[in-house]
Amino acid sequence: MANLTFCTTTVLDHGAISQLAAALQANGIKRPLICTDKGIVAAGILDKVRGAIPNDIQPTIYDGTPANPTENAVLEAAEIYKAEGCDGIVSVGGGSSIDLGKAVALNVTHEGDLLGYTAGMGGVAKIGAVAPLIAVPTTSGTGSEVSSGSVVVMNNGEKLILASKNLVPRMAICDPQLTIGLPPMLTAATGMDAMAHCIEAVCSPQVNPPAEAVGLDGIRRGLGQGFLEAAVADGKNEEARWNMMLASTEGAMAFTKGLGAVHSMSHACGSVKELGLHHGTLNAVVMPTVLRYNHDRIGEALPRIREAMGLKQTADVAEEIEALNQRLGLPKNLSEMGVTEDRIDYLSAHAARDVCTFTNPKPASAEEYAGMFRDAMA
């Protein structure tokens, strides 16, 4: 059975931020809460966004989004939303700010603990209409601006997924100009996040040919045509920035087909607060390990991935990703990122119950995840 599910209205081009006023009006938002982070404020990006908001609309700002959004931050922002009488949300930033905005939109319209709405707790069926949300991404990585998911570190310490078609932003405003100042390492890490979405989606055993085609186009833009490395080499390359923003959005469109063990492992590592690890970097580092683990189940997908990457059909995709990570200056393994042997039991158990594992091409137990974590640490 094929399930063909796609997203929201997306405006993508240089200068697209000029459409924010029309988006607010179309969605009846007169008192928006802007969910962002202090880095966006310091970089002056928030000023550009506020400049696109009409003078008769006075936004309230929440800039406390952490690198990995937490339940406490969601509750803090939700209290501000209620106290200021807000009627909608504008998320400005990377996936963290957009995911936080989605969780706030849920929290202010639903009763009970956020944990009860996570996918593993049957939350998909419990999530009804939420507060209207407009997403303005400032990185090219998560694609959260068009996805139905929100990943939050809950107060129980687990990094869990909220998922519902009702969490898809009403509109995505994708302006590559907002990514021009992104540093090379963050460009690399977020770009590899987008590539992980595309590659895992193509490998997923779920049947959704349009989503797979979108994923392959994202791989082709980011890797086959070299726009990821071009954006890292020259952050002012507007063509590269445009194509990477599209590839990022395509990644999230593609993963309506499902993700896999790469994300299960990344979610586990990302839940360790003391390490504070970046999600996209984690995806890049563990992807070769998961490709090797899945190799005997993705024989039909690999030729299409090689073609999209611009590789010979004899190429080893896992080795090519490892070489790409090194060219981009990303860590060689999880050990370089601070992951140690004593954490493997926790990480493996977390990954084995993460919802992304259910669409991995090859089932993985906690013991098998332990083996993958050790491989990714070597």
Secondary structure, DSSP 8 states (H G I E B T S, - for coil): --------EEEESTTGGGGHHHHHHHTT-SSEEEE-BHHHHHTTHHHHHHHTS-TT---EEE-B--SS-BHHHHHHHHHHHHHTT--EEEEEESHHHHHHHHHHHHHTTS-S-GGGGBGGGTGGGT------EEEEESSSS--GGG-SEEEEE-TTS-EEEEE-GGGS-SEEEE-GGGGTT--HHHHHHHHHHHHHHHHHHHH--S--HHHHHHHHHHHIIIIIS-HHHHHHH-TT-HHHHHHHHHHHHHHHHHGGG---HHHHHHHHHHT-TTT---HHHHHHHHHHHHHHHHGGG-TTHHHHHHHHHT--TT--HHHHHHHHHHHHT--SSTGGGT--GGGHHHHHHHHHHSGGGGGSSS---HHHHHHHHHHHH-
